[in-house]
Amino acid sequence: MAKFNVVGLDDVQEAMLRQDAIVEEAVPEMLKAGGAVMQKAQDKVQQQTKHGGASCVHQSIRRERD
């Protein structure tokens, strides 16, 4: 039978857990930033329709405030 000697596996596990914590913190910030971009784009389209721009019906998208 073959024997395996593994060194440093605990370090890999800890690094993966740290990476997971970073992602969990970053995702809400990314979603808020994306929501702000979408809101700004929609506001621009609404302003264009008010001033004779594209004539389409659309609903407001607003991000929730914390």
PDB file of N, H, CA, C and O in Angstrom:
ATOM      1  N   MET A   1       0.822  -1.181   0.000  1.00  0.00           N
ATOM      2  CA  MET A   1       0.000   0.000   0.000  1.00  0.00           C
ATOM      3  C   MET A   1       0.870   1.251   0.000  1.00  0.00           C
ATOM      4  O   MET A   1       1.966   1.274   0.560  1.00  0.00           O
ATOM      5  N   ALA A   2       0.354   2.273  -0.637  1.00  0.00           N
ATOM      6  H   ALA A   2      -0.536   2.254  -1.093  1.00  0.00           H
ATOM      7  CA  ALA A   2       1.060   3.548  -0.696  1.00  0.00           C
ATOM      8  C   ALA A   2       0.729   4.382   0.524  1.00  0.00           C
ATOM      9  O   ALA A   2      -0.386   4.338   1.042  1.00  0.00           O
ATOM     10  N   LYS A   3       1.709   5.139   0.973  1.00  0.00           N
ATOM     11  H   LYS A   3       2.615   5.175   0.552  1.00  0.00           H
ATOM     12  CA  LYS A   3       1.499   6.056   2.085  1.00  0.00           C
ATOM     13  C   LYS A   3       1.703   7.476   1.571  1.00  0.00           C
ATOM     14  O   LYS A   3       2.602   7.741   0.772  1.00  0.00           O
ATOM     15  N   PHE A   4       0.867   8.368   2.035  1.00  0.00           N
ATOM     16  H   PHE A   4       0.137   8.153   2.684  1.00  0.00           H
ATOM     17  CA  PHE A   4       0.961   9.758   1.643  1.00  0.00           C
ATOM     18  C   PHE A   4       1.337  10.593   2.856  1.00  0.00           C
ATOM     19  O   PHE A   4       0.763  10.442   3.935  1.00  0.00           O
ATOM     20  N   ASN A   5       2.288  11.457   2.667  1.00  0.00           N
ATOM     21  H   ASN A   5       2.755  11.580   1.790  1.00  0.00           H
ATOM     22  CA  ASN A   5       2.678  12.390   3.714  1.00  0.00           C
ATOM     23  C   ASN A   5       2.313  13.789   3.220  1.00  0.00           C
ATOM     24  O   ASN A   5       2.917  14.304   2.279  1.00  0.00           O
ATOM     25  N   VAL A   6       1.328  14.391   3.862  1.00  0.00           N
ATOM     26  H   VAL A   6       0.838  13.973   4.627  1.00  0.00           H
ATOM     27  CA  VAL A   6       0.833  15.690   3.424  1.00  0.00           C
ATOM     28  C   VAL A   6       1.300  16.747   4.421  1.00  0.00           C
ATOM     29  O   VAL A   6       1.080  16.626   5.626  1.00  0.00           O
ATOM     30  N   VAL A   7       1.947  17.783   3.894  1.00  0.00           N
ATOM     31  H   VAL A   7       2.125  17.881   2.915  1.00  0.00           H
ATOM     32  CA  VAL A   7       2.427  18.871   4.727  1.00  0.00           C
ATOM     33  C   VAL A   7       1.806  20.169   4.200  1.00  0.00           C
ATOM     34  O   VAL A   7       1.825  20.432   2.998  1.00  0.00           O
ATOM     35  N   GLY A   8       1.265  20.960   5.097  1.00  0.00           N
ATOM     36  H   GLY A   8       1.249  20.746   6.074  1.00  0.00           H
ATOM     37  CA  GLY A   8       0.730  22.259   4.696  1.00  0.00           C
ATOM     38  C   GLY A   8      -0.743  22.256   4.347  1.00  0.00           C
ATOM     39  O   GLY A   8      -1.255  23.285   3.906  1.00  0.00           O
ATOM     40  N   LEU A   9      -1.449  21.155   4.520  1.00  0.00           N
ATOM     41  H   LEU A   9      -1.033  20.319   4.877  1.00  0.00           H
ATOM     42  CA  LEU A   9      -2.864  21.095   4.187  1.00  0.00           C
ATOM     43  C   LEU A   9      -3.686  22.028   5.076  1.00  0.00           C
ATOM     44  O   LEU A   9      -4.671  22.613   4.625  1.00  0.00           O
ATOM     45  N   ASP A  10      -3.281  22.164   6.326  1.00  0.00           N
ATOM     46  H   ASP A  10      -2.480  21.690   6.691  1.00  0.00           H
ATOM     47  CA  ASP A  10      -3.990  23.073   7.235  1.00  0.00           C
ATOM     48  C   ASP A  10      -3.873  24.514   6.751  1.00  0.00           C
ATOM     49  O   ASP A  10      -4.832  25.280   6.846  1.00  0.00           O
ATOM     50  N   ASP A  11      -2.711  24.885   6.235  1.00  0.00           N
ATOM     51  H   ASP A  11      -1.932  24.262   6.157  1.00  0.00           H
ATOM     52  CA  ASP A  11      -2.529  26.238   5.713  1.00  0.00           C
ATOM     53  C   ASP A  11      -3.443  26.503   4.522  1.00  0.00           C
ATOM     54  O   ASP A  11      -3.980  27.602   4.384  1.00  0.00           O
ATOM     55  N   VAL A  12      -3.620  25.509   3.666  1.00  0.00           N
ATOM     56  H   VAL A  12      -3.183  24.616   3.778  1.00  0.00           H
ATOM     57  CA  VAL A  12      -4.504  25.652   2.506  1.00  0.00           C
ATOM     58  C   VAL A  12      -5.941  25.836   2.968  1.00  0.00           C
ATOM     59  O   VAL A  12      -6.669  26.674   2.435  1.00  0.00           O
ATOM     60  N   GLN A  13      -6.346  25.056   3.955  1.00  0.00           N
ATOM     61  H   GLN A  13      -5.754  24.375   4.388  1.00  0.00           H
ATOM     62  CA  GLN A  13      -7.701  25.162   4.485  1.00  0.00           C
ATOM     63  C   GLN A  13      -7.943  26.549   5.087  1.00  0.00           C
ATOM     64  O   GLN A  13      -8.993  27.149   4.855  1.00  0.00           O
ATOM     65  N   GLU A  14      -6.996  27.051   5.843  1.00  0.00           N
ATOM     66  H   GLU A  14      -6.144  26.564   6.031  1.00  0.00           H
ATOM     67  CA  GLU A  14      -7.142  28.377   6.449  1.00  0.00           C
ATOM     68  C   GLU A  14      -7.205  29.467   5.380  1.00  0.00           C
ATOM     69  O   GLU A  14      -7.976  30.418   5.507  1.00  0.00           O
ATOM     70  N   ALA A  15      -6.406  29.333   4.341  1.00  0.00           N
ATOM     71  H   ALA A  15      -5.779  28.561   4.237  1.00  0.00           H
ATOM     72  CA  ALA A  15      -6.422  30.314   3.249  1.00  0.00           C
ATOM     73  C   ALA A  15      -7.774  30.324   2.549  1.00  0.00           C
ATOM     74  O   ALA A  15      -8.286  31.384   2.189  1.00  0.00           O
ATOM     75  N   MET A  16      -8.346  29.146   2.360  1.00  0.00           N
ATOM     76  H   MET A  16      -7.929  28.285   2.652  1.00  0.00           H
ATOM     77  CA  MET A  16      -9.659  29.057   1.714  1.00  0.00           C
ATOM     78  C   MET A  16     -10.731  29.703   2.588  1.00  0.00           C
ATOM     79  O   MET A  16     -11.627  30.367   2.067  1.00  0.00           O
ATOM     80  N   LEU A  17     -10.659  29.525   3.882  1.00  0.00           N
ATOM     81  H   LEU A  17      -9.932  28.986   4.306  1.00  0.00           H
ATOM     82  CA  LEU A  17     -11.631  30.137   4.791  1.00  0.00           C
ATOM     83  C   LEU A  17     -11.486  31.659   4.790  1.00  0.00           C
ATOM     84  O   LEU A  17     -12.486  32.374   4.855  1.00  0.00           O
ATOM     85  N   ARG A  18     -10.247  32.163   4.717  1.00  0.00           N
ATOM     86  H   ARG A  18      -9.434  31.582   4.664  1.00  0.00           H
ATOM     87  CA  ARG A  18     -10.046  33.613   4.653  1.00  0.00           C
ATOM     88  C   ARG A  18     -10.629  34.169   3.356  1.00  0.00           C
ATOM     89  O   ARG A  18     -11.251  35.231   3.352  1.00  0.00           O
ATOM     90  N   GLN A  19     -10.425  33.446   2.256  1.00  0.00           N
ATOM     91  H   GLN A  19      -9.920  32.583   2.259  1.00  0.00           H
ATOM     92  CA  GLN A  19     -10.957  33.890   0.971  1.00  0.00           C
ATOM     93  C   GLN A  19     -12.479  33.924   1.015  1.00  0.00           C
ATOM     94  O   GLN A  19     -13.094  34.837   0.463  1.00  0.00           O
ATOM     95  N   ASP A  20     -13.083  32.954   1.657  1.00  0.00           N
ATOM     96  H   ASP A  20     -12.583  32.212   2.105  1.00  0.00           H
ATOM     97  CA  ASP A  20     -14.540  32.904   1.790  1.00  0.00           C
ATOM     98  C   ASP A  20     -15.054  34.117   2.562  1.00  0.00           C
ATOM     99  O   ASP A  20     -16.081  34.693   2.202  1.00  0.00           O
ATOM    100  N   ALA A  21     -14.357  34.501   3.606  1.00  0.00           N
ATOM    101  H   ALA A  21     -13.523  34.034   3.899  1.00  0.00           H
ATOM    102  CA  ALA A  21     -14.771  35.662   4.403  1.00  0.00           C
ATOM    103  C   ALA A  21     -14.676  36.943   3.581  1.00  0.00           C
ATOM    104  O   ALA A  21     -15.527  37.824   3.703  1.00  0.00           O
ATOM    105  N   ILE A  22     -13.652  37.048   2.750  1.00  0.00           N
ATOM    106  H   ILE A  22     -12.961  36.332   2.651  1.00  0.00           H
ATOM    107  CA  ILE A  22     -13.493  38.229   1.898  1.00  0.00           C
ATOM    108  C   ILE A  22     -14.656  38.325   0.910  1.00  0.00           C
ATOM    109  O   ILE A  22     -15.206  39.404   0.690  1.00  0.00           O
ATOM    110  N   VAL A  23     -15.020  37.202   0.324  1.00  0.00           N
ATOM    111  H   VAL A  23     -14.573  36.325   0.502  1.00  0.00           H
ATOM    112  CA  VAL A  23     -16.119  37.183  -0.649  1.00  0.00           C
ATOM    113  C   VAL A  23     -17.434  37.560   0.019  1.00  0.00           C
ATOM    114  O   VAL A  23     -18.210  38.341  -0.531  1.00  0.00           O
ATOM    115  N   GLU A  24     -17.686  37.009   1.199  1.00  0.00           N
ATOM    116  H   GLU A  24     -17.055  36.374   1.645  1.00  0.00           H
ATOM    117  CA  GLU A  24     -18.931  37.322   1.913  1.00  0.00           C
ATOM    118  C   GLU A  24     -19.042  38.811   2.214  1.00  0.00           C
ATOM    119  O   GLU A  24     -20.145  39.357   2.222  1.00  0.00           O
ATOM    120  N   GLU A  25     -17.932  39.467   2.457  1.00  0.00           N
ATOM    121  H   GLU A  25     -17.035  39.024   2.451  1.00  0.00           H
ATOM    122  CA  GLU A  25     -17.952  40.899   2.739  1.00  0.00           C
ATOM    123  C   GLU A  25     -18.119  41.712   1.456  1.00  0.00           C
ATOM    124  O   GLU A  25     -18.777  42.752   1.465  1.00  0.00           O
ATOM    125  N   ALA A  26     -17.538  41.254   0.371  1.00  0.00           N
ATOM    126  H   ALA A  26     -17.003  40.409   0.364  1.00  0.00           H
ATOM    127  CA  ALA A  26     -17.530  42.027  -0.873  1.00  0.00           C
ATOM    128  C   ALA A  26     -18.857  41.957  -1.633  1.00  0.00           C
ATOM    129  O   ALA A  26     -19.242  42.931  -2.280  1.00  0.00           O
ATOM    130  N   VAL A  27     -19.550  40.846  -1.568  1.00  0.00           N
ATOM    131  H   VAL A  27     -19.237  40.055  -1.043  1.00  0.00           H
ATOM    132  CA  VAL A  27     -20.755  40.673  -2.381  1.00  0.00           C
ATOM    133  C   VAL A  27     -21.822  41.729  -2.093  1.00  0.00           C
ATOM    134  O   VAL A  27     -22.336  42.311  -3.048  1.00  0.00           O
ATOM    135  N   PRO A  28     -22.188  42.013  -0.849  1.00  0.00           N
ATOM    136  CA  PRO A  28     -23.193  43.059  -0.618  1.00  0.00           C
ATOM    137  C   PRO A  28     -22.773  44.420  -1.163  1.00  0.00           C
ATOM    138  O   PRO A  28     -23.598  45.160  -1.698  1.00  0.00           O
ATOM    139  N   GLU A  29     -21.491  44.750  -1.025  1.00  0.00           N
ATOM    140  H   GLU A  29     -20.820  44.148  -0.590  1.00  0.00           H
ATOM    141  CA  GLU A  29     -21.007  46.027  -1.552  1.00  0.00           C
ATOM    142  C   GLU A  29     -21.124  46.061  -3.073  1.00  0.00           C
ATOM    143  O   GLU A  29     -21.487  47.088  -3.647  1.00  0.00           O
ATOM    144  N   MET A  30     -20.818  44.944  -3.721  1.00  0.00           N
ATOM    145  H   MET A  30     -20.524  44.110  -3.255  1.00  0.00           H
ATOM    146  CA  MET A  30     -20.918  44.874  -5.177  1.00  0.00           C
ATOM    147  C   MET A  30     -22.369  45.018  -5.627  1.00  0.00           C
ATOM    148  O   MET A  30     -22.650  45.696  -6.616  1.00  0.00           O
ATOM    149  N   LEU A  31     -23.281  44.388  -4.911  1.00  0.00           N
ATOM    150  H   LEU A  31     -23.053  43.838  -4.108  1.00  0.00           H
ATOM    151  CA  LEU A  31     -24.695  44.487  -5.273  1.00  0.00           C
ATOM    152  C   LEU A  31     -25.221  45.910  -5.106  1.00  0.00           C
ATOM    153  O   LEU A  31     -25.990  46.387  -5.941  1.00  0.00           O
ATOM    154  N   LYS A  32     -24.815  46.588  -4.040  1.00  0.00           N
ATOM    155  H   LYS A  32     -24.190  46.201  -3.362  1.00  0.00           H
ATOM    156  CA  LYS A  32     -25.233  47.972  -3.841  1.00  0.00           C
ATOM    157  C   LYS A  32     -24.696  48.865  -4.948  1.00  0.00           C
ATOM    158  O   LYS A  32     -25.409  49.734  -5.451  1.00  0.00           O
ATOM    159  N   ALA A  33     -23.440  48.654  -5.330  1.00  0.00           N
ATOM    160  H   ALA A  33     -22.861  47.948  -4.921  1.00  0.00           H
ATOM    161  CA  ALA A  33     -22.846  49.451  -6.405  1.00  0.00           C
ATOM    162  C   ALA A  33     -23.560  49.194  -7.724  1.00  0.00           C
ATOM    163  O   ALA A  33     -23.817  50.129  -8.482  1.00  0.00           O
ATOM    164  N   GLY A  34     -23.879  47.942  -8.002  1.00  0.00           N
ATOM    165  H   GLY A  34     -23.670  47.183  -7.386  1.00  0.00           H
ATOM    166  CA  GLY A  34     -24.612  47.616  -9.224  1.00  0.00           C
ATOM    167  C   GLY A  34     -25.998  48.230  -9.222  1.00  0.00           C
ATOM    168  O   GLY A  34     -26.472  48.698 -10.257  1.00  0.00           O
ATOM    169  N   GLY A  35     -26.651  48.232  -8.072  1.00  0.00           N
ATOM    170  H   GLY A  35     -26.265  47.851  -7.232  1.00  0.00           H
ATOM    171  CA  GLY A  35     -27.969  48.854  -7.961  1.00  0.00           C
ATOM    172  C   GLY A  35     -27.913  50.348  -8.221  1.00  0.00           C
ATOM    173  O   GLY A  35     -28.807  50.910  -8.853  1.00  0.00           O
ATOM    174  N   ALA A  36     -26.865  50.988  -7.734  1.00  0.00           N
ATOM    175  H   ALA A  36     -26.139  50.531  -7.220  1.00  0.00           H
ATOM    176  CA  ALA A  36     -26.709  52.430  -7.954  1.00  0.00           C
ATOM    177  C   ALA A  36     -26.505  52.728  -9.433  1.00  0.00           C
ATOM    178  O   ALA A  36     -27.034  53.714  -9.947  1.00  0.00           O
ATOM    179  N   VAL A  37     -25.741  51.882 -10.119  1.00  0.00           N
ATOM    180  H   VAL A  37     -25.312  51.081  -9.702  1.00  0.00           H
ATOM    181  CA  VAL A  37     -25.511  52.071 -11.559  1.00  0.00           C
ATOM    182  C   VAL A  37     -26.821  51.896 -12.325  1.00  0.00           C
ATOM    183  O   VAL A  37     -27.130  52.678 -13.224  1.00  0.00           O
ATOM    184  N   MET A  38     -27.589  50.870 -11.964  1.00  0.00           N
ATOM    185  H   MET A  38     -27.338  50.235 -11.233  1.00  0.00           H
ATOM    186  CA  MET A  38     -28.875  50.636 -12.632  1.00  0.00           C
ATOM    187  C   MET A  38     -29.831  51.800 -12.393  1.00  0.00           C
ATOM    188  O   MET A  38     -30.533  52.231 -13.307  1.00  0.00           O
ATOM    189  N   GLN A  39     -29.855  52.301 -11.171  1.00  0.00           N
ATOM    190  H   GLN A  39     -29.284  51.951 -10.429  1.00  0.00           H
ATOM    191  CA  GLN A  39     -30.744  53.418 -10.844  1.00  0.00           C
ATOM    192  C   GLN A  39     -30.366  54.653 -11.655  1.00  0.00           C
ATOM    193  O   GLN A  39     -31.241  55.339 -12.182  1.00  0.00           O
ATOM    194  N   LYS A  40     -29.090  54.935 -11.756  1.00  0.00           N
ATOM    195  H   LYS A  40     -28.379  54.377 -11.328  1.00  0.00           H
ATOM    196  CA  LYS A  40     -28.630  56.096 -12.518  1.00  0.00           C
ATOM    197  C   LYS A  40     -28.998  55.954 -13.996  1.00  0.00           C
ATOM    198  O   LYS A  40     -29.426  56.924 -14.622  1.00  0.00           O
ATOM    199  N   ALA A  41     -28.837  54.765 -14.550  1.00  0.00           N
ATOM    200  H   ALA A  41     -28.489  53.977 -14.041  1.00  0.00           H
ATOM    201  CA  ALA A  41     -29.175  54.534 -15.958  1.00  0.00           C
ATOM    202  C   ALA A  41     -30.674  54.701 -16.196  1.00  0.00           C
ATOM    203  O   ALA A  41     -31.089  55.293 -17.192  1.00  0.00           O
ATOM    204  N   GLN A  42     -31.473  54.181 -15.282  1.00  0.00           N
ATOM    205  H   GLN A  42     -31.135  53.700 -14.473  1.00  0.00           H
ATOM    206  CA  GLN A  42     -32.915  54.311 -15.454  1.00  0.00           C
ATOM    207  C   GLN A  42     -33.362  55.763 -15.310  1.00  0.00           C
ATOM    208  O   GLN A  42     -34.237  56.220 -16.045  1.00  0.00           O
ATOM    209  N   ASP A  43     -32.769  56.481 -14.373  1.00  0.00           N
ATOM    210  H   ASP A  43     -32.058  56.110 -13.776  1.00  0.00           H
ATOM    211  CA  ASP A  43     -33.096  57.901 -14.221  1.00  0.00           C
ATOM    212  C   ASP A  43     -32.788  58.660 -15.511  1.00  0.00           C
ATOM    213  O   ASP A  43     -33.540  59.548 -15.914  1.00  0.00           O
ATOM    214  N   LYS A  44     -31.683  58.305 -16.146  1.00  0.00           N
ATOM    215  H   LYS A  44     -31.072  57.585 -15.819  1.00  0.00           H
ATOM    216  CA  LYS A  44     -31.306  58.959 -17.406  1.00  0.00           C
ATOM    217  C   LYS A  44     -32.343  58.671 -18.492  1.00  0.00           C
ATOM    218  O   LYS A  44     -32.723  59.570 -19.243  1.00  0.00           O
ATOM    219  N   VAL A  45     -32.796  57.433 -18.575  1.00  0.00           N
ATOM    220  H   VAL A  45     -32.488  56.703 -17.965  1.00  0.00           H
ATOM    221  CA  VAL A  45     -33.815  57.068 -19.564  1.00  0.00           C
ATOM    222  C   VAL A  45     -35.112  57.802 -19.275  1.00  0.00           C
ATOM    223  O   VAL A  45     -35.774  58.276 -20.198  1.00  0.00           O
ATOM    224  N   GLN A  46     -35.485  57.904 -18.003  1.00  0.00           N
ATOM    225  H   GLN A  46     -34.947  57.519 -17.253  1.00  0.00           H
ATOM    226  CA  GLN A  46     -36.711  58.617 -17.654  1.00  0.00           C
ATOM    227  C   GLN A  46     -36.616  60.087 -18.037  1.00  0.00           C
ATOM    228  O   GLN A  46     -37.594  60.666 -18.509  1.00  0.00           O
ATOM    229  N   GLN A  47     -35.464  60.691 -17.843  1.00  0.00           N
ATOM    230  H   GLN A  47     -34.669  60.221 -17.460  1.00  0.00           H
ATOM    231  CA  GLN A  47     -35.286  62.084 -18.234  1.00  0.00           C
ATOM    232  C   GLN A  47     -35.403  62.240 -19.754  1.00  0.00           C
ATOM    233  O   GLN A  47     -35.958  63.229 -20.235  1.00  0.00           O
ATOM    234  N   GLN A  48     -34.893  61.286 -20.496  1.00  0.00           N
ATOM    235  H   GLN A  48     -34.443  60.483 -20.106  1.00  0.00           H
ATOM    236  CA  GLN A  48     -34.982  61.334 -21.956  1.00  0.00           C
ATOM    237  C   GLN A  48     -36.429  61.231 -22.410  1.00  0.00           C
ATOM    238  O   GLN A  48     -36.831  61.918 -23.349  1.00  0.00           O
ATOM    239  N   THR A  49     -37.219  60.380 -21.756  1.00  0.00           N
ATOM    240  H   THR A  49     -36.892  59.822 -20.994  1.00  0.00           H
ATOM    241  CA  THR A  49     -38.620  60.228 -22.162  1.00  0.00           C
ATOM    242  C   THR A  49     -39.424  61.475 -21.806  1.00  0.00           C
ATOM    243  O   THR A  49     -40.379  61.812 -22.505  1.00  0.00           O
ATOM    244  N   LYS A  50     -39.054  62.159 -20.739  1.00  0.00           N
ATOM    245  H   LYS A  50     -38.277  61.886 -20.171  1.00  0.00           H
ATOM    246  CA  LYS A  50     -39.756  63.385 -20.359  1.00  0.00           C
ATOM    247  C   LYS A  50     -39.478  64.507 -21.350  1.00  0.00           C
ATOM    248  O   LYS A  50     -40.299  65.411 -21.513  1.00  0.00           O
ATOM    249  N   HIS A  51     -38.329  64.456 -22.012  1.00  0.00           N
ATOM    250  H   HIS A  51     -37.662  63.722 -21.880  1.00  0.00           H
ATOM    251  CA  HIS A  51     -37.923  65.526 -22.925  1.00  0.00           C
ATOM    252  C   HIS A  51     -37.997  65.103 -24.387  1.00  0.00           C
ATOM    253  O   HIS A  51     -37.209  65.567 -25.211  1.00  0.00           O
ATOM    254  N   GLY A  52     -38.942  64.223 -24.708  1.00  0.00           N
ATOM    255  H   GLY A  52     -39.582  63.847 -24.038  1.00  0.00           H
ATOM    256  CA  GLY A  52     -39.145  63.838 -26.102  1.00  0.00           C
ATOM    257  C   GLY A  52     -38.209  62.759 -26.610  1.00  0.00           C
ATOM    258  O   GLY A  52     -38.061  62.590 -27.820  1.00  0.00           O
ATOM    259  N   GLY A  53     -37.585  62.040 -25.722  1.00  0.00           N
ATOM    260  H   GLY A  53     -37.705  62.178 -24.739  1.00  0.00           H
ATOM    261  CA  GLY A  53     -36.691  60.959 -26.134  1.00  0.00           C
ATOM    262  C   GLY A  53     -37.479  59.713 -26.480  1.00  0.00           C
ATOM    263  O   GLY A  53     -38.585  59.804 -27.012  1.00  0.00           O
ATOM    264  N   ALA A  54     -36.932  58.576 -26.189  1.00  0.00           N
ATOM    265  H   ALA A  54     -36.033  58.502 -25.757  1.00  0.00           H
ATOM    266  CA  ALA A  54     -37.593  57.303 -26.491  1.00  0.00           C
ATOM    267  C   ALA A  54     -38.951  57.250 -25.810  1.00  0.00           C
ATOM    268  O   ALA A  54     -39.093  57.680 -24.666  1.00  0.00           O
ATOM    269  N   SER A  55     -39.940  56.726 -26.505  1.00  0.00           N
ATOM    270  H   SER A  55     -39.824  56.376 -27.435  1.00  0.00           H
ATOM    271  CA  SER A  55     -41.280  56.646 -25.930  1.00  0.00           C
ATOM    272  C   SER A  55     -41.580  55.210 -25.539  1.00  0.00           C
ATOM    273  O   SER A  55     -42.122  54.438 -26.330  1.00  0.00           O
ATOM    274  N   CYS A  56     -41.229  54.866 -24.333  1.00  0.00           N
ATOM    275  H   CYS A  56     -40.789  55.493 -23.690  1.00  0.00           H
ATOM    276  CA  CYS A  56     -41.516  53.531 -23.824  1.00  0.00           C
ATOM    277  C   CYS A  56     -41.985  53.664 -22.384  1.00  0.00           C
ATOM    278  O   CYS A  56     -41.677  54.646 -21.708  1.00  0.00           O
ATOM    279  N   VAL A  57     -42.718  52.687 -21.928  1.00  0.00           N
ATOM    280  H   VAL A  57     -42.968  51.889 -22.476  1.00  0.00           H
ATOM    281  CA  VAL A  57     -43.225  52.686 -20.563  1.00  0.00           C
ATOM    282  C   VAL A  57     -42.320  51.788 -19.741  1.00  0.00           C
ATOM    283  O   VAL A  57     -42.033  50.658 -20.135  1.00  0.00           O
ATOM    284  N   HIS A  58     -41.874  52.283 -18.610  1.00  0.00           N
ATOM    285  H   HIS A  58     -42.108  53.201 -18.290  1.00  0.00           H
ATOM    286  CA  HIS A  58     -41.031  51.472 -17.737  1.00  0.00           C
ATOM    287  C   HIS A  58     -41.276  51.875 -16.296  1.00  0.00           C
ATOM    288  O   HIS A  58     -41.722  52.983 -16.002  1.00  0.00           O
ATOM    289  N   GLN A  59     -40.970  50.942 -15.410  1.00  0.00           N
ATOM    290  H   GLN A  59     -40.607  50.042 -15.649  1.00  0.00           H
ATOM    291  CA  GLN A  59     -41.217  51.158 -13.993  1.00  0.00           C
ATOM    292  C   GLN A  59     -39.927  51.597 -13.317  1.00  0.00           C
ATOM    293  O   GLN A  59     -38.833  51.356 -13.827  1.00  0.00           O
ATOM    294  N   SER A  60     -40.065  52.236 -12.177  1.00  0.00           N
ATOM    295  H   SER A  60     -40.954  52.432 -11.763  1.00  0.00           H
ATOM    296  CA  SER A  60     -38.896  52.667 -11.419  1.00  0.00           C
ATOM    297  C   SER A  60     -38.241  51.494 -10.724  1.00  0.00           C
ATOM    298  O   SER A  60     -38.920  50.595 -10.227  1.00  0.00           O
ATOM    299  N   ILE A  61     -36.945  51.506 -10.690  1.00  0.00           N
ATOM    300  H   ILE A  61     -36.394  52.237 -11.094  1.00  0.00           H
ATOM    301  CA  ILE A  61     -36.179  50.533  -9.920  1.00  0.00           C
ATOM    302  C   ILE A  61     -35.399  51.329  -8.898  1.00  0.00           C
ATOM    303  O   ILE A  61     -34.579  52.175  -9.255  1.00  0.00           O
ATOM    304  N   ARG A  62     -35.643  51.070  -7.666  1.00  0.00           N
ATOM    305  H   ARG A  62     -36.309  50.383  -7.376  1.00  0.00           H
ATOM    306  CA  ARG A  62     -34.959  51.778  -6.596  1.00  0.00           C
ATOM    307  C   ARG A  62     -34.342  50.739  -5.652  1.00  0.00           C
ATOM    308  O   ARG A  62     -34.979  49.746  -5.301  1.00  0.00           O
ATOM    309  N   ARG A  63     -33.113  50.983  -5.257  1.00  0.00           N
ATOM    310  H   ARG A  63     -32.595  51.790  -5.542  1.00  0.00           H
ATOM    311  CA  ARG A  63     -32.507  50.074  -4.301  1.00  0.00           C
ATOM    312  C   ARG A  63     -33.005  50.429  -2.913  1.00  0.00           C
ATOM    313  O   ARG A  63     -33.338  51.582  -2.637  1.00  0.00           O
ATOM    314  N   GLU A  64     -33.054  49.450  -2.058  1.00  0.00           N
ATOM    315  H   GLU A  64     -32.784  48.513  -2.282  1.00  0.00           H
ATOM    316  CA  GLU A  64     -33.516  49.673  -0.696  1.00  0.00           C
ATOM    317  C   GLU A  64     -32.430  50.373   0.101  1.00  0.00           C
ATOM    318  O   GLU A  64     -31.242  50.098  -0.070  1.00  0.00           O
ATOM    319  N   ARG A  65     -32.836  51.253   0.946  1.00  0.00           N
ATOM    320  H   ARG A  65     -33.801  51.477   1.085  1.00  0.00           H
ATOM    321  CA  ARG A  65     -31.893  51.964   1.821  1.00  0.00           C
ATOM    322  C   ARG A  65     -31.667  51.135   3.068  1.00  0.00           C
ATOM    323  O   ARG A  65     -32.590  50.488   3.564  1.00  0.00           O
ATOM    324  N   ASP A  66     -30.450  51.151   3.573  1.00  0.00           N
ATOM    325  H   ASP A  66     -29.701  51.676   3.170  1.00  0.00           H
ATOM    326  CA  ASP A  66     -30.140  50.410   4.817  1.00  0.00           C
ATOM    327  C   ASP A  66     -30.656  51.146   6.017  1.00  0.00           C
ATOM    328  O   ASP A  66     -30.490  50.681   7.145  1.00  0.00           O
TER     329      ASP A  66
END
